[in-house]
Amino acid sequence: MPEPSHRGAPVDAPGISSRPEIDAPAGGAREMLELTQLADREVEELQALHTLDPDQVPADAVKKRLGPLFWFAAGWFLLIVVLALAAPLMERAGFLPDPTKAVKCANPPCSKLGILKQGYLLGTDNLSRDIFSRIVWGARVSLLVGFSSIFFGLVLGGAIGVIAGFFKGKLETVLMALTDMFLAFPAILLALAIITFASTSNPGEEPRLSRQVAVILALTIVSVPPIARLVRASTLVFAQREFVLAARTLGASNLRIMVKEIVPNVLPPIFAFGIIGVAIAITAEGALAFLGLSLQPPNPTWGGMINDGQKFYLDAPHMVLVPCAVLFLTVLSLNLAGDRLREYFDIKESVL
């Protein structure tokens, strides 16, 4: 049995060829059939659509450029990732001081020294700890929580959404009812409840889970319902497409159709949504750290740094402004990249 294309190319079947040079009725019917087949092909073939109908597919849609704004956002986020991954090596090499210990200052308190004083790039906090080092180590926490929670959310929510959208019926009703129940509960309160239950224990006993694992678990559970809803909507669209019907006609099993046809087509928009989800998870982790529900001091987190610096805002405003600026730029870069990728992957649907 021939392999169907993951982007919706028709399956070879009796009387139908997957190539543009097909045997079809002459006249307008042949042109319409060619246009339909080309529309279901890869994004790089938009140039052929533009040639057939310039009014329907504008030239701007054929360029397929991510644009400088995307690369600026990707560059900033890549910088944060590289610094976070290289933090242990930089500390061992002496480029980063210990983020939990005070550094030596000739004129204490270091928090009033300002930027680029005594070799500390972003100054120090009220306890004479290097802010740049704490920013880099805090990035490790934010990125780990953001990517882990959204990854597990995509796996669980994606499976629920594909199953609900493909099989429909009573199974869809039950699964969507469960997601609606979670969506009806305020997300921040649900996360607080999960973290409190998972990270507390009886006196003298070890916590059930570490605080970081509890935060990842809470954000994963919170992210599953919206992801499941989005995947279900995409599955409902692709389940009615011609290439899925052709696969059914050729005798493909439900599992094969889901794995080979539905999932590859659902992945691009879900991937773009996942990038925005990471930004939301990083913001949520910062909010939880601000409330004291993430890693406990002296471990550095961006939200914890903002909470610590608010008491000294007048004397040392950089204690608040620096972590706020880093958090803002990181979340903004992820949002811009996610939106641009969503437009890039949806280009065929948006111009046809």
Secondary structure by P-SEA (a helix, b strand, c coil): cccccccccccccccccccccccccccaaaaaaaaaaaaaccccaaaaaaaacccccccccccccccaaaaaaaaaaaaaaaaaaaaaaaaaacccccccccccccccccccccccccccccccccccccaaaaaaaaaaaaaaaaaaaaaaaaaaaaaaaaaaaacccaaaaaaaaaaaaaaaccaaaaaaaaaaaaccccccccccccaaaaaaaaaaaaaaaaaaaaaaaaaaaaaacaaaaaaaaacccaaaaaaccccccaaaaaaaaaaaaaaaaaaaaaaaaaaccccccccccaaaaaaaacccccccccccaaaaaaaaaaaaaaaaaaaaaaaaaacccccc
